[in-house]
Amino acid sequence: MTWTEKDIPDLSGRTAVVTGANGGLGFQTALALAGAGAHVVVAARDPQKTTTAVARIAERYPAASLEVVPLDLGDLSGVQAAAGAVLAAHERVDLLVNNAGVMAMPQRTTVDGFEMQLGVDHLGHWAFTAHLLPALLRSDSARVVTVTSTARFMGGTLDAADPHMTRKYRAWGSYARAKMANYHFGLGLQQQFERAGVGAQSLIAHPGLSNTDLQARTVREGGGGWIAAIAHAMTARSGMTPLEGARPQLRAATDPSARGGELYAPRFGSHGSPVRRSILRRFDLQKQIDVLWQVSERETGVPLRDAG
């Protein structure tokens, strides 16, 4: 049986926070959650895009309960402020979708000096999640869904001695490593929840080949080279729609049968309905999770251990 957003249960009374919710997969995620009755916190960086996105959701669902929180994942002080705004407004957060990200950027750094892709795609989400933990843990069944990519298999593992690729930067290699960090973060966070004996769960999702602005931005920024141009043309011609690409993260976030530590992805890898997929590369999985925790805590100064 094919799962779609029509299978999302009633989310009335639930609070959901979606990063990057003003476009692409994040917009479709926020739209579907709002349509199911959730109060949706649109956490995004660009105010003009956010205003447009909120208006589109309200046009589709006039009774939608929406809230805007400015979030720049490339600035840890801003991340803390955004989380603080959520905590001030909500005693409980039931769902956090760590969706936002950049792909194959030219070599750049965040406000805090982190390599841009690791900084935005992972370290910003690490800190945001950690700051929101008190509200997540007050929910009786919170879920954190972190979005990865099949691109994670294209690069090597995180180098604890040079996490920001200062010695040899490669745009696609950096992206692959950041998406592997998302993968390991989702699994490691589930371990933390289990150790603490709390009801929260952490899941992972990847969207397959989805035609969003992500590829177009990579071409505009110029970091991805000829591979970016080919990827953009391919997704424009044969990629899934943003709604189809968002379904794996929506299923991970809302399917009552989904469980912590699971990965949801298109049935056929790059295309298809959202299904549960196996967790691969287990031989060094714990080592990589441990390295990620060490690096993330060291770089951000934000601990995330045995939440509870």
C-alpha positions as CSV (number, residue, x, y, z in Angstrom):
1,M,0.0,0.0,0.0
2,T,1.4,3.4,-1.0
3,W,1.8,5.9,1.8
4,T,1.0,9.6,1.1
5,E,0.4,12.7,3.1
6,K,-3.3,11.7,3.2
7,D,-2.2,9.0,5.7
8,I,-1.0,11.5,8.3
9,P,-3.1,11.2,11.4
10,D,-4.8,14.1,13.1
11,L,-2.1,16.3,14.6
12,S,-4.4,18.7,16.4
13,G,-2.8,19.9,19.6
14,R,0.7,19.0,18.4
15,T,3.5,21.5,17.9
16,A,5.9,20.9,15.0
17,V,9.1,22.8,14.2
18,V,10.5,22.6,10.6
19,T,13.8,24.1,9.6
20,G,14.0,25.4,6.1
21,A,10.2,25.5,5.9
22,N,10.0,28.4,3.5
23,G,10.9,26.3,0.3
24,G,11.3,22.9,-1.3
25,L,10.9,19.9,0.9
26,G,10.6,22.0,4.1
27,F,7.7,23.9,2.7
28,Q,5.9,20.8,1.6
29,T,6.5,19.3,5.1
30,A,5.2,22.4,6.8
31,L,2.2,22.5,4.5
32,A,1.2,18.8,5.1
33,L,1.7,19.1,8.9
34,A,-0.4,22.3,9.0
35,G,-3.1,20.5,6.9
36,A,-3.2,17.7,9.5
37,G,-3.9,20.2,12.3
38,A,-0.4,20.7,13.8
39,H,0.7,24.1,15.0
40,V,3.7,24.6,12.7
41,V,6.8,26.7,13.6
42,V,8.3,27.9,10.3
43,A,12.0,28.2,11.2
44,A,13.9,29.7,8.2
45,R,16.5,32.3,7.3
46,D,15.1,34.4,4.4
47,P,12.3,36.7,5.7
48,Q,10.8,37.4,2.3
49,K,10.6,33.7,1.3
50,T,9.2,32.9,4.7
51,T,6.4,35.5,4.3
52,T,5.5,34.1,0.9
53,A,5.5,30.5,2.2
54,V,3.3,31.3,5.2
55,A,0.8,33.1,2.9
56,R,0.7,30.1,0.6
57,I,0.0,27.7,3.5
58,A,-2.7,30.0,4.9
59,E,-4.2,30.2,1.4
60,R,-4.4,26.4,1.2
61,Y,-5.5,25.9,4.8
62,P,-7.2,29.1,6.1
63,A,-7.4,27.6,9.6
64,A,-3.7,26.7,9.7
65,S,-1.9,27.5,13.0
66,L,1.4,29.0,12.0
67,E,4.3,30.8,13.7
68,V,7.5,32.2,12.2
69,V,10.9,32.0,14.0
70,P,13.9,33.4,12.1
71,L,16.7,30.8,12.0
72,D,20.1,31.1,10.5
73,L,21.9,27.7,11.0
74,G,25.2,29.3,10.1
75,D,25.3,31.4,13.3
76,L,25.3,29.6,16.6
77,S,24.2,32.7,18.5
78,G,21.2,33.0,16.2
79,V,20.5,29.3,16.6
80,Q,20.3,29.7,20.3
81,A,18.1,32.8,20.0
82,A,15.7,30.9,17.7
83,A,15.5,28.0,20.0
84,G,14.9,30.4,22.9
85,A,12.0,31.9,21.0
86,V,10.5,28.5,20.6
87,L,11.0,27.6,24.2
88,A,9.5,30.8,25.4
89,A,6.4,30.2,23.4
90,H,5.9,26.5,23.8
91,E,6.3,24.3,26.9
92,R,6.3,21.3,24.6
93,V,7.5,20.5,21.1
94,D,6.2,17.2,19.7
95,L,8.0,17.2,16.4
96,L,11.3,18.6,15.0
97,V,12.2,18.2,11.4
98,N,15.8,19.0,10.7
99,N,15.4,19.7,7.0
100,A,17.3,22.8,6.0
101,G,20.7,22.5,4.1
102,V,23.0,23.7,1.4
103,M,24.7,21.6,-1.2
104,A,28.2,21.7,-2.9
105,M,29.0,25.3,-2.0
106,P,32.3,27.0,-2.8
107,Q,34.6,27.0,0.2
108,R,33.1,29.3,2.7
109,T,32.8,29.5,6.5
110,T,29.9,30.2,8.8
111,V,29.8,33.1,11.3
112,D,31.5,30.8,13.8
113,G,34.3,29.7,11.4
114,F,32.9,26.3,10.5
115,E,33.1,25.0,6.9
116,M,29.7,26.0,5.5
117,Q,28.1,22.7,4.7
118,L,29.1,20.9,7.9
119,G,28.2,24.1,9.8
120,V,24.7,24.6,8.3
121,D,23.7,21.0,7.5
122,H,24.9,19.4,10.7
123,L,26.4,21.6,13.4
124,G,23.6,24.2,13.3
125,H,21.0,21.4,13.6
126,W,23.0,19.8,16.4
127,A,22.9,23.0,18.4
128,F,19.2,23.7,17.6
129,T,18.2,20.2,18.6
130,A,20.2,20.3,21.8
131,H,18.6,23.7,22.8
132,L,15.1,22.4,22.1
133,L,15.6,19.2,24.1
134,P,13.8,20.4,27.2
135,A,10.6,21.0,25.2
136,L,11.0,17.8,23.2
137,L,11.3,15.7,26.4
138,R,8.2,17.3,27.8
139,S,6.2,15.7,25.0
140,D,4.9,12.2,25.6
141,S,6.0,11.0,22.2
142,A,8.3,13.5,20.5
143,R,10.0,12.7,17.2
144,V,13.2,14.3,15.7
145,V,13.6,13.6,12.0
146,T,16.9,14.5,10.4
147,V,17.2,14.6,6.6
148,T,20.2,12.9,5.0
149,S,20.9,12.0,1.3
150,T,22.2,9.1,-0.7
151,A,25.1,11.5,-1.5
152,R,26.5,10.5,1.9
153,F,28.1,7.5,0.2
154,M,30.1,9.8,-2.1
155,G,32.6,11.0,0.5
156,G,34.8,9.8,3.3
157,T,34.1,9.9,7.0
158,L,34.6,12.9,9.3
159,D,38.2,13.7,10.1
160,A,38.3,14.7,13.8
161,A,41.6,16.4,13.2
162,D,40.4,18.5,10.3
163,P,36.6,18.6,10.3
164,H,36.4,21.8,8.3
165,M,38.5,20.5,5.4
166,T,41.1,23.3,5.7
167,R,43.8,21.2,4.1
168,K,41.9,19.9,1.1
169,Y,38.4,21.2,0.4
170,R,36.1,19.5,-2.1
171,A,32.6,20.9,-2.6
172,W,30.9,17.5,-3.2
173,G,33.1,15.7,-0.7
174,S,32.1,18.2,1.9
175,Y,28.4,17.8,1.1
176,A,28.7,14.0,1.2
177,R,30.4,14.2,4.6
178,A,27.8,16.6,6.0
179,K,25.0,14.3,4.9
180,M,26.7,11.4,6.5
181,A,26.9,13.5,9.6
182,N,23.1,13.9,9.4
183,Y,22.8,10.1,9.1
184,H,25.0,9.4,12.1
185,F,23.4,12.2,14.1
186,G,19.9,10.7,13.7
187,L,21.2,7.3,14.8
188,G,23.3,8.6,17.6
189,L,20.4,10.8,19.0
190,Q,18.3,7.7,19.2
191,Q,21.0,6.0,21.2
192,Q,20.9,9.0,23.6
193,F,17.2,8.8,24.0
194,E,17.3,5.0,24.7
195,R,20.1,5.5,27.3
196,A,18.0,8.1,29.1
197,G,14.9,6.0,29.0
198,V,12.8,8.8,27.5
199,G,9.8,8.5,25.1
200,A,11.3,10.7,22.4
201,Q,12.5,9.0,19.1
202,S,15.0,10.0,16.4
203,L,14.5,8.9,12.8
204,I,16.2,9.6,9.5
205,A,14.8,10.3,6.0
206,H,16.2,11.0,2.6
207,P,14.2,12.4,-0.3
208,G,15.7,10.6,-3.3
209,L,16.0,12.7,-6.5
210,S,13.7,15.6,-5.9
211,N,13.3,18.7,-8.1
212,T,13.7,21.6,-5.7
213,D,15.7,24.8,-5.7
214,L,18.6,23.0,-4.0
215,Q,20.2,21.9,-7.3
216,A,19.6,25.3,-8.9
217,R,21.2,27.1,-6.1
218,T,24.3,24.9,-6.3
219,V,24.6,25.9,-10.0
220,R,24.1,29.6,-9.1
221,E,26.7,29.5,-6.4
222,G,29.3,27.8,-8.7
223,G,30.8,25.3,-6.2
224,G,29.5,22.1,-7.8
225,G,31.2,22.4,-11.2
226,W,29.9,20.4,-14.2
227,I,28.4,17.8,-11.9
228,A,26.0,20.4,-10.5
229,A,24.9,21.3,-14.0
230,I,24.2,17.7,-14.9
231,A,22.4,17.0,-11.6
232,H,20.3,20.1,-12.1
233,A,19.3,19.1,-15.7
234,M,18.6,15.5,-14.5
235,T,16.4,16.5,-11.6
236,A,14.5,19.0,-13.8
237,R,13.8,16.3,-16.3
238,S,13.1,13.2,-14.1
239,G,13.2,14.2,-10.5
240,M,10.2,13.8,-8.2
241,T,8.1,16.8,-7.2
242,P,9.0,18.5,-3.9
243,L,5.8,16.9,-2.3
244,E,6.9,13.4,-3.4
245,G,10.4,14.1,-2.1
246,A,9.0,15.3,1.3
247,R,7.0,12.1,1.8
248,P,9.8,10.1,3.4
249,Q,10.4,12.7,6.1
250,L,6.6,13.2,6.6
251,R,6.2,9.4,7.1
252,A,9.1,9.3,9.5
253,A,7.6,12.2,11.4
254,T,4.0,11.0,11.6
255,D,3.4,7.3,10.8
256,P,2.3,5.7,14.1
257,S,4.1,2.5,13.1
258,A,7.5,4.2,12.6
259,R,10.1,3.7,15.3
260,G,13.2,5.4,16.5
261,G,16.4,4.5,14.7
262,E,14.6,3.8,11.4
263,L,15.4,5.3,7.9
264,Y,12.7,6.2,5.5
265,A,13.4,6.7,1.8
266,P,11.9,6.3,-1.7
267,R,11.2,2.6,-2.5
268,F,13.5,2.6,-5.5
269,G,16.3,4.6,-4.1
270,S,15.8,7.9,-6.0
271,H,12.1,7.5,-6.8
272,G,9.0,5.9,-5.4
273,S,6.7,5.9,-2.4
274,P,8.3,6.3,1.1
275,V,9.3,3.0,2.7
276,R,11.5,1.9,5.6
277,R,15.0,1.1,4.5
278,S,17.8,-0.9,6.1
279,I,20.6,0.8,8.1
280,L,23.7,0.0,6.1
281,R,27.5,0.1,6.9
282,R,27.2,-1.2,10.4
283,F,30.8,-2.4,10.8
284,D,32.2,1.0,11.9
285,L,28.9,2.7,12.7
286,Q,29.5,3.2,16.4
287,K,33.0,4.5,15.8
288,Q,31.6,7.1,13.4
289,I,28.8,8.1,15.8
290,D,31.3,8.5,18.6
291,V,33.6,10.7,16.4
292,L,30.7,12.8,15.4
293,W,29.7,13.4,19.0
294,Q,33.3,14.3,19.9
295,V,33.7,16.8,17.1
296,S,30.2,18.3,17.4
297,E,30.5,19.0,21.1
298,R,34.0,20.3,20.7
299,E,33.2,22.7,17.8
300,T,29.9,24.0,19.1
301,G,30.5,23.9,22.8
302,V,27.0,22.5,23.1
303,P,26.8,19.0,24.8
304,L,24.2,16.4,23.8
305,R,24.5,13.4,26.0
306,D,22.0,11.1,27.7
307,A,19.2,13.6,27.2
308,G,16.9,13.3,30.1
